[in-house]
């Protein structure tokens, strides 16, 4: 394993104990960002400049070969250069680890935390540990990750129990590093994955003993796709663990990330719920299949979100029960 990148001279505040940095002046309390997995045809500096020029508050930065490659030489220097650029542009950042082929050029999202081979699982763990350390140097408010799918060669209840044990064991050292770094690890329920729903997140949280460093990435489209409650209600029940939010349009039962207006989601109640629960992280547009027109969709998405957010006045946090369990729907992964 290569040495971790050196910390910046002035380390960022601990997101586990400190409030989020002050947002740019806006007419609403939410901060919007755009994911670089939807801007893969742009150089990273060009993508950051574009988002700043359009008025975004931040960026969802995916560690990948075309942007910030976590395995290429000179990682520490490249990371510090990006940190300076983010500061110059006034952009906040969440670090994302959902690159399709960053670990294996022939297996999408492989190896995962559920891989039967412990050495292969260790490669994913290494990536997440690197991500936490890079996030510390960038001043990111969270590191995103997901579980992975149950291996095809394994099936049945026994295999699923084994997979949950692997997931908990694999995340334990990552959470230790996250705790030391003060960077929340935000696990995303992903359709078709072992951890696919909010109920699954609570299963993992309970198994791990509810560590402070374990948080939740809530993808609003995924809520529309498969959760029993509305996306706005999902926000309310997830609020205590919410560390990162991804947003796009989607249809019920179909895991396909869509531009705003092409799906079924009513966005003003979702944004109102985020404001009402006091969410202070980034709300990051997630359109990984639209990089061919990334700048166009980035330009269109921010006015849509600002308009949706301008239609409400933040209210108090209502009391809602947790969602009931529901079976996992198979779907298209990003």
Beta strands, then each sheet from edge to edge (+ up, - down):
strand 1: 31-35
strand 2: 58-62
strand 3: 92-96
strand 4: 143-145
strand 5: 185-188
strand 6: 214-219
strand 7: 242-247
strand 8: 249-251
strand 9: 254-258
strand 10: 282-285
sheet 1: 3+ 2+ 1+ 10+ 7+ 6+ 5+ 4+
sheet 2: 8+ 9-
end
